[in-house]
Amino acid sequence: MQLFVAHLDRTQFHPAVYSPKDGERASQLRKLGIDTHIGSDLFSVLQKFRPHIVHVHRAGWPEPELLKPIKLAQIPCVVETNVFGRHDPSPSAKIIDRTLFVSDFCLKRFVTTNNIIATAPRYSFVYNPVDTDFFARASVSNHDFTRPVIGRISRPDPGKWSRLALEFLPILKRDIPDFQYNIIGGIPEAHDYVRVNGLADNVSFLDPVQTDTEIAGFMNDISLLAHANDTGESFGLVIAEAMACGLPVVTHPCAGLKDNAQLELVDHGVTGLVATTTDEYAAAVRYLLTHPDKAQRMGKAGQEKAARLYRAQTVTRQLETIYLELLKEKGIES
């Protein structure tokens, strides 16, 4: 949302953002000259601002407390970004004019699991925007892929982890004893695993990051991103950011109907490697660390893919087209 609103064409749109709570992102938006409305009373905000379009970002399941104020305020155009591809059959969801998924995977799973004919323009997917221009500028031009340094970044949430992210380490150490593993978002289980397996010299737990500059700094210090999350990704922002920085990514598929958009971002053998088992995961990491030319080539391919598909300016233009088409349908002049 932050990148979308920051890149909207101000000659056509006057954006503002509502959130129940204030925070670091709100201050960043205000520095860009974007109005923020903070508080619990969305209805009052809508009455005051009177937007033609309300664009909500949500999980997709029923949230009447979010949609009812929008209905009461009689907002003419309602767009949702459905982050996790869930279905909302509630009456309040009938006000939604456009549903946007954050990946083709989420759109297709939505169709499969709900037996809904999800055709455009009512349903479509628009990738999450990434500031690929910034990451390309902030990335070191002569990245040293010979350094055996792996990186992992996530929230410090057990739901964002997989045992793969830890169990490959003893296998890797047998072949590359001096490798380094930089982790942002370490959980107690990870700290315990490192201690019990004598990996303290190889693993560093780092503080959280808040800005793209800090993310780029983290990416510049590693040779590949090791992604492992048993929940999977509905898009995979950190993967896209690593690709935008010119890094290859190692990831894995998730079972059943879990999120698997990570496989939409990472093309096996092209922008990274996909592994299923612990041994395969360790082998993938080992291969990239011992074949820096291949790592560089995959990183370059990933950077080109990110710039082509996830660039914030390009994706925002796609969103603006949806807004303008919807306004035209409703008889509202932009």
HUSUL-V762918 format. One record per pair of residues at least 12 apart in sequence whose C-alpha atoms are under 10 Angstrom apart, sorted by sequence separation. I is the first residue (numbers start at 1). J is the second residue. D is the distance in whole Angstrom. If there is no record, write none. Layout:
i=[I/I]
j=[J/J]
d=[D/D]
This chain:
i=[5/17/26/37/107/169/191/206/227/239/250/251/262/272/273/16/17/80/152/190/191/225/226/249/272/16/22/56/85/191/225/251/252/273/2/22/23/78/85/86/190/251/273/1/21/22/54/78/79/80/82/85/107/108/225/249/250/251/272/16/17/18/19/20/21/22/78/79/80/81/82/83/84/85/107/108/225/249/250/251/15/16/17/18/19/20/21/77/78/79/80/81/82/83/84/85/106/107/181/186/187/224/225/248/249/250/15/16/17/18/19/20/21/76/77/78/79/80/81/82/83/84/99/106/107/180/181/186/224/232/248/249/14/15/16/17/18/19/20/60/75/76/77/78/79/80/81/82/83/85/86/100/104/105/180/181/182/183/184/185/186/222/232/233/14/15/16/17/18/19/20/54/59/60/61/71/74/76/77/78/79/80/81/82/85/86/99/100/103/104/180/181/182/183/184/185/186/232/233/248/249/250/251/252/253/6/18/19/20/47/51/52/53/54/55/56/57/58/59/60/70/71/84/85/98/99/100/101/102/103/104/177/179/180/181/182/183/184/185/186/219/220/224/225/226/227/228/229/230/231/232/240/243/248/249/250/251/252/253/254/272/273/2/6/18/19/42/43/46/47/50/51/52/53/54/55/56/57/58/59/60/61/68/69/71/83/84/85/86/87/98/99/100/101/102/103/104/166/178/179/180/181/182/183/184/185/215/219/223/224/225/226/227/228/229/230/231/232/236/239/243/248/249/250/251/252/253/271/272/2/5/18/42/43/45/46/50/51/52/53/54/55/56/57/58/59/60/61/62/64/67/68/71/82/85/86/87/97/98/99/100/101/102/103/161/166/169/170/177/178/179/180/181/182/183/184/185/218/219/223/224/225/226/227/228/229/230/231/234/235/236/247/248/249/250/251/252/253/270/271/42/43/44/47/48/50/51/52/53/54/55/56/57/58/59/60/61/62/63/67/68/70/71/82/85/97/98/99/100/101/102/103/160/161/165/166/169/177/183/184/216/219/220/222/223/224/225/226/227/228/229/230/232/233/234/235/236/237/240/246/247/248/249/250/251/252/269/270/271/272/273/2/3/6/42/43/46/47/50/51/52/53/54/55/56/57/58/59/60/61/62/64/66/67/70/84/85/87/96/97/98/99/100/101/102/161/163/167/173/215/216/219/220/223/224/225/226/228/231/232/233/234/235/236/239/240/252/269/271/272/2/5/6/18/42/43/46/47/58/59/60/61/62/63/64/65/66/67/68/86/87/99/100/101/102/156/158/160/163/166/167/170/215/219/220/231/232/233/234/235/236/239/270/271/272/6/17/18/41/42/43/45/46/47/58/59/60/61/62/64/67/85/86/148/156/157/158/161/166/169/170/216/217/219/230/231/232/233/234/235/236/237/243/252/269/270/271/5/43/44/46/59/60/61/62/63/64/67/87/148/149/150/151/152/153/154/155/156/157/158/161/170/173/212/216/230/231/232/233/235/236/243/252/269/270/271/272/43/62/63/148/149/150/151/152/153/154/155/156/157/158/163/167/169/215/229/230/232/233/234/235/236/251/268/270/271/272/42/62/147/148/149/150/151/152/153/154/155/156/157/158/232/233/250/267/270/271/61/147/148/149/150/151/152/153/154/155/156/158/233/250/266/270/271/16/60/147/148/149/150/151/152/153/169/229/251/271/152/169/184/228/250/251/267/271/16/183/227/249/250/267/15/18/182/249/266/14/17/248/265/15/16/17/18/250/267/13/15/17/60/182/249/266/13/56/182/248/265/55/60/181/265/54/180/55/56/57/79/80/81/82/182/183/55/81/181/182/265/81/83/181/81/226/248/249/81/225/226/227/228/248/224/247/248/246/247/248/249/246/247/248/249/246/247/248/151/156/246/247/248/149/150/151/152/153/155/228/246/247/248/249/1/149/154/155/245/246/247/248/1/153/154/226/243/244/245/246/247/248/1/153/243/244/246/247/242/243/244/245/246/226/243/244/245/246/226/243/244/225/242/243/244/246/165/224/241/242/243/244/245/153/164/165/166/223/240/241/243/244/164/165/239/240/243/244/164/165/224/242/243/153/162/163/164/165/223/224/240/241/152/153/161/162/163/164/223/240/244/151/152/160/161/162/163/239/240/244/151/160/161/162/150/160/161/162/223/240/241/151/152/159/160/161/162/240/150/151/158/159/160/161/224/240/149/150/151/152/153/158/159/160/223/224/149/150/151/152/153/154/158/159/160/223/237/138/139/147/148/149/150/151/152/153/154/224/138/147/148/149/150/151/152/153/154/224/138/140/144/145/146/147/148/149/150/151/152/223/135/138/139/140/143/144/145/146/147/134/135/138/139/143/144/145/134/137/138/139/140/141/143/144/145/1/135/136/139/140/143/131/135/138/139/140/130/134/135/138/139/154/135/154/153/152/153/165/152/164/164/153/162/151/151/150/143/145/139/143/141/143/136/139/140/141/135/138/139/140/128/130/135/136/137/138/139/171/172/179/127/128/129/130/132/135/136/137/139/171/175/128/131/132/135/136/168/169/172/173/127/130/131/132/134/135/136/167/168/171/172/176/179/129/130/132/133/134/135/164/167/168/171/172/175/128/132/133/164/166/167/168/169/170/171/172/131/132/164/165/168/169/172/173/176/130/164/167/168/172/176/163/164/167/168/171/164/165/166/168/169/164/165/168/164/168/7/4/7/3/4/3/4/1/2/3/106/107/1/3/105/106/105/106/103/104/105/103/104/102/103/101/102/103/101/102/150/148/148/150/148/149/148/146/147/148/145/146/147/113/145/146/148/112/145/146/147/145/146/145/146/109/144/145/84/85/109/145/146/83/84/109/145/146/83/84/109/145/82/83/106/144/106/143/105/106/145/105/106/105/103/104/105/103/105/102/103/105/104/103/103/136/135/136/132/136/132/135/133/84/85/132/133/84/131/132/130/131/132/129/130/132/134/132/133/130/131/132/133/129/130/131/132/133/128/129/130/131/132/127/128/129/130/131/28/126/127/128/129/130/126/127/128/129/130/25/127/129/130/24/25/129/24/128/129/127/128/126/127/126/127/126/127/126/124/121/121/122/121/100/100/98/98/98/97/79/79/78/77/79/78/77/76/77/76/77/77/76/76/77/76/55/53/52/53/53/52/52/52/52/52/8/9/7/8/6/7/6/7/9/13/4/7/8/9/12/3/4/7/8/3/6/7/13/4/5/8/9/13/3/4/8/12/3/4/4/4/13/12]
j=[17/29/38/49/119/181/203/218/239/251/262/263/274/284/285/29/30/93/165/203/204/238/239/262/285/30/36/70/99/205/239/265/266/287/17/37/38/93/100/101/205/266/288/17/37/38/70/94/95/96/98/101/123/124/241/265/266/267/288/33/34/35/36/37/38/39/95/96/97/98/99/100/101/102/124/125/242/266/267/268/33/34/35/36/37/38/39/95/96/97/98/99/100/101/102/103/124/125/199/204/205/242/243/266/267/268/34/35/36/37/38/39/40/95/96/97/98/99/100/101/102/103/118/125/126/199/200/205/243/251/267/268/34/35/36/37/38/39/40/80/95/96/97/98/99/100/101/102/103/105/106/120/124/125/200/201/202/203/204/205/206/242/252/253/35/36/37/38/39/40/41/75/80/81/82/92/95/97/98/99/100/101/102/103/106/107/120/121/124/125/201/202/203/204/205/206/207/253/254/269/270/271/272/273/274/28/40/41/42/69/73/74/75/76/77/78/79/80/81/82/92/93/106/107/120/121/122/123/124/125/126/199/201/202/203/204/205/206/207/208/241/242/246/247/248/249/250/251/252/253/254/262/265/270/271/272/273/274/275/276/294/295/25/29/41/42/65/66/69/70/73/74/75/76/77/78/79/80/81/82/83/84/91/92/94/106/107/108/109/110/121/122/123/124/125/126/127/189/201/202/203/204/205/206/207/208/238/242/246/247/248/249/250/251/252/253/254/255/259/262/266/271/272/273/274/275/276/294/295/26/29/42/66/67/69/70/74/75/76/77/78/79/80/81/82/83/84/85/86/88/91/92/95/106/109/110/111/121/122/123/124/125/126/127/185/190/193/194/201/202/203/204/205/206/207/208/209/242/243/247/248/249/250/251/252/253/254/255/258/259/260/271/272/273/274/275/276/277/294/295/67/68/69/72/73/75/76/77/78/79/80/81/82/83/84/85/86/87/88/92/93/95/96/107/110/122/123/124/125/126/127/128/185/186/190/191/194/202/208/209/241/244/245/247/248/249/250/251/252/253/254/255/257/258/259/260/261/262/265/271/272/273/274/275/276/277/294/295/296/297/298/28/29/32/68/69/72/73/76/77/78/79/80/81/82/83/84/85/86/87/88/90/92/93/96/110/111/113/122/123/124/125/126/127/128/187/189/193/199/241/242/245/246/249/250/251/252/254/257/258/259/260/261/262/265/266/278/295/297/298/29/32/33/45/69/70/73/74/85/86/87/88/89/90/91/92/93/94/95/113/114/126/127/128/129/183/185/187/190/193/194/197/242/246/247/258/259/260/261/262/263/266/297/298/299/34/45/46/69/70/71/73/74/75/86/87/88/89/90/92/95/113/114/176/184/185/186/189/194/197/198/244/245/247/258/259/260/261/262/263/264/265/271/280/297/298/299/34/72/73/75/88/89/90/91/92/93/96/116/177/178/179/180/181/182/183/184/185/186/187/190/199/202/241/245/259/260/261/262/264/265/272/281/298/299/300/301/73/92/93/178/179/180/181/182/183/184/185/186/187/188/193/197/199/245/259/260/262/263/264/265/266/281/298/300/301/302/73/93/178/179/180/181/182/183/184/185/186/187/188/189/263/264/281/298/301/302/93/179/180/181/182/183/184/185/186/187/188/190/265/282/298/302/303/49/93/180/181/182/183/184/185/186/202/262/284/304/186/203/218/262/284/285/301/305/51/218/262/284/285/302/51/54/218/285/302/51/54/285/302/53/54/55/56/288/305/52/54/56/99/221/288/305/53/96/222/288/305/96/101/222/306/96/222/98/99/100/122/123/124/125/225/226/99/125/225/226/309/126/128/226/127/272/294/295/128/272/273/274/275/295/272/295/296/295/296/297/298/296/297/298/299/297/298/299/203/208/298/299/300/202/203/204/205/206/208/281/299/300/301/302/55/203/208/209/299/300/301/302/56/208/209/281/298/299/300/301/302/303/57/209/299/300/302/303/299/300/301/302/303/284/301/302/303/304/285/302/303/285/302/303/304/306/226/285/302/303/304/305/306/215/226/227/228/285/302/303/305/306/227/228/302/303/306/307/228/229/288/306/307/218/227/228/229/230/288/289/305/306/218/219/227/228/229/230/289/306/310/218/219/227/228/229/230/306/307/311/219/228/229/230/219/229/230/231/292/309/310/221/222/229/230/231/232/310/221/222/229/230/231/232/295/311/221/222/223/224/225/230/231/232/295/296/222/223/224/225/226/227/231/232/233/296/310/212/213/221/222/223/224/225/226/227/228/298/213/222/223/224/225/226/227/228/229/299/214/216/220/221/222/223/224/225/226/227/228/299/212/215/216/217/220/221/222/223/224/212/213/216/217/221/222/223/213/216/217/218/219/220/222/223/224/81/215/216/219/220/223/212/216/219/220/221/212/216/217/220/221/237/219/238/238/238/239/251/239/251/252/242/252/242/249/249/245/247/242/246/245/247/241/244/245/246/241/244/245/246/235/237/242/243/244/245/246/278/279/286/235/236/237/238/240/243/244/245/247/279/283/237/240/241/244/245/277/278/281/282/237/240/241/242/244/245/246/277/278/281/282/286/289/240/241/243/244/245/246/275/278/279/282/283/286/240/244/245/276/278/279/280/281/282/283/284/244/245/277/278/281/282/285/286/289/244/278/281/282/286/290/278/279/282/283/286/280/281/282/284/285/281/282/285/282/286/129/128/131/128/129/129/130/128/129/130/233/234/129/131/233/234/234/235/233/234/235/234/235/234/235/234/235/236/235/236/285/285/286/289/288/289/289/288/289/290/288/289/290/257/289/290/292/257/290/291/292/291/292/292/293/257/292/293/233/234/258/294/295/233/234/259/295/296/234/235/260/296/234/235/258/296/259/296/259/260/299/260/261/261/260/261/262/261/263/261/262/264/264/264/265/303/303/304/303/307/304/307/306/258/259/306/307/259/306/307/306/307/308/306/307/309/311/310/311/309/310/311/312/309/310/311/312/313/309/310/311/312/313/309/310/311/312/313/211/309/310/311/312/313/310/311/312/313/314/210/312/314/315/210/211/315/211/315/316/315/316/315/316/316/318/318/319/319/322/322/325/326/326/319/322/322/323/326/326/322/323/323/323/326/326/326/326/327/327/329/330/330/331/332/332/323/323/323/326/327/327/330/332/333/334/312/313/312/313/312/313/313/314/316/320/312/315/316/317/320/312/313/316/317/313/316/317/323/315/316/319/320/324/315/316/320/324/316/317/319/320/334/334]
d=[8/8/9/10/10/9/9/10/7/9/10/8/9/9/8/9/10/10/8/10/10/9/9/10/10/10/9/10/10/8/8/10/9/10/9/9/10/10/9/10/9/8/9/9/9/6/8/10/9/7/10/6/8/10/10/9/8/10/9/9/8/9/8/8/6/8/7/6/8/9/6/8/8/8/7/10/7/7/10/9/10/6/6/6/6/5/6/8/5/6/6/6/6/6/8/9/10/7/10/9/10/8/9/9/9/9/7/5/5/5/5/4/8/9/8/5/5/5/5/5/6/9/9/8/10/10/10/6/10/10/10/9/8/7/6/6/6/7/5/8/9/10/6/7/6/6/6/7/9/9/9/10/8/9/10/9/9/7/9/8/8/10/9/10/9/9/8/8/8/8/8/7/10/8/9/8/9/9/9/9/8/8/7/10/5/10/9/10/9/6/8/6/6/6/6/8/9/8/9/10/10/9/8/8/7/10/10/10/8/10/10/10/7/8/8/8/9/7/8/5/9/10/7/7/9/9/8/8/9/6/8/10/9/5/5/5/5/5/8/9/9/9/9/7/9/7/8/8/9/10/6/9/9/9/7/6/7/5/7/9/9/10/7/7/10/8/9/9/8/10/8/10/6/7/6/6/6/6/6/6/7/9/10/10/9/8/10/9/9/7/7/6/6/6/6/7/8/9/8/6/6/6/6/6/6/7/9/7/9/5/6/6/6/6/8/8/7/9/10/8/9/6/5/5/5/5/6/10/8/9/8/7/8/10/10/7/9/7/6/5/5/5/5/5/6/5/6/9/9/10/10/6/7/9/7/7/10/9/5/5/5/4/5/6/9/7/10/10/10/7/9/8/9/7/9/6/9/10/10/7/5/5/5/5/7/9/6/9/9/8/9/8/5/6/6/6/5/10/9/9/10/9/9/9/10/8/8/6/6/6/5/6/6/6/5/6/5/8/8/6/9/8/10/9/6/7/6/7/5/6/5/8/9/9/9/10/9/8/9/8/8/10/8/8/8/6/6/6/8/9/8/8/10/8/5/8/7/9/7/9/8/8/8/7/8/8/9/10/10/10/9/9/9/7/10/5/9/6/10/9/9/7/8/7/8/7/8/7/4/6/5/8/9/7/10/9/9/9/9/9/8/8/6/8/6/9/9/9/9/8/8/7/9/9/8/9/10/10/10/6/5/7/5/6/7/9/10/10/8/6/7/10/9/8/6/7/6/9/10/7/6/5/7/9/9/9/10/9/9/9/7/10/9/9/9/10/9/10/9/7/10/8/9/9/9/6/4/6/5/7/9/8/8/4/7/8/10/9/9/8/9/10/9/9/9/9/6/8/6/6/8/10/9/8/8/7/9/10/8/9/9/9/10/8/8/6/5/5/8/9/9/10/8/10/10/5/6/8/7/9/8/10/10/9/9/8/8/9/10/10/9/8/8/8/8/8/8/4/8/7/9/8/9/9/7/9/9/7/6/8/8/9/8/7/9/8/9/6/8/8/7/6/6/6/6/6/6/5/5/7/9/10/10/8/10/10/10/7/9/10/8/10/8/9/9/6/8/9/7/10/5/5/5/5/5/5/5/8/5/10/8/9/10/7/9/7/5/9/8/6/6/6/6/6/6/8/9/9/9/10/10/10/8/8/9/10/9/9/7/9/8/8/9/9/10/9/9/9/9/9/10/7/10/10/8/9/10/9/10/7/9/9/10/9/9/8/9/10/10/9/10/10/9/10/9/10/10/10/10/9/9/9/10/10/10/8/8/9/9/9/9/9/10/9/9/10/9/10/10/10/9/10/10/10/9/10/10/10/9/9/9/10/10/9/9/10/9/10/10/10/6/9/7/7/9/7/8/8/8/9/5/8/9/7/4/10/9/8/4/8/9/9/10/10/9/8/9/4/7/9/9/9/10/9/10/8/5/9/7/9/9/10/9/9/9/9/8/7/9/7/9/6/9/6/7/9/8/10/9/5/10/8/7/6/8/8/5/5/9/8/5/8/9/7/8/10/8/8/8/9/9/10/7/9/10/8/9/8/6/9/5/10/9/6/7/6/8/8/9/9/9/9/8/8/10/8/8/9/8/9/10/9/5/8/9/7/6/9/8/9/10/6/5/8/10/10/9/7/8/4/5/9/5/6/8/8/10/9/8/9/7/7/8/9/8/9/6/9/7/7/9/8/10/7/5/8/9/8/10/7/8/8/10/5/6/6/6/9/9/10/9/9/9/10/9/10/9/8/5/5/5/5/8/10/10/7/8/7/7/6/6/6/10/9/8/10/9/9/10/10/7/9/9/7/8/8/9/8/10/6/9/7/9/8/8/10/8/8/6/8/9/9/5/9/9/8/10/9/10/9/7/8/9/9/9/8/6/8/8/6/10/6/9/10/9/10/8/10/10/10/8/7/9/9/10/10/9/9/10/10/10/10/10/10/9/10/9/10/9/10/9/8/9/7/10/5/9/7/8/9/10/10/8/7/9/9/10/7/9/9/10/9/9/6/9/10/8/10/7/10/7/6/6/9/9/10/10/10/7/8/10/9/5/8/10/6/10/6/8/9/9/7/9/8/9/9/10/6/7/6/8/8/9/5/10/9/9/9/9/10/9/9/10/8/8/8/9/6/7/8/10/9/8/6/9/5/7/9/9/9/8/9/9/10/9/10/10/10/7/10/9/9/10/10/9/10/9/7/6/9/8/9/7/10/10/9/8/10/6/8/8/10/9/8/7/9/7/6/9/6/9/9/9/8/10/9/9/9/8/6/9/7/8/9/7/9/9/7/7/10/10/9/8/9/8/5/5/9/8/8/8/9/8/9/9/9/10/6/9/7/10/7/9/10/7/10/8/10/9/8/8/8/8/10/7/7/6/10/8/9/7/9/9/10/7/8/8/9/8/9/10/8/9/10/10/10/10/9/7/8/8/10/6/8/9/9/10/9/10/10/7/7/9/8/5/8/9/5/6/7/9/9/5/5/5/9/8/7/6/5/8/10/10/6/9/4/9/9/9/8/8/10/9/9/8/9/8/9/6/10/8/7/7/9/7/10/9/10/7/10/7/10/8/9/10/9/9/10/8/9/8/8/9/8/10/8/9/9/7/10/7/8/10/8/7/10/10/9/10/8/10/9/8/8/10/8/10/9/10/10/7/8/9/6/10/9/9/9/7/9/6/8/9/7/8/6/8/9/9/9/10/8/8/9/8/10/10/6/7/9/8/9/8/10/8/7]
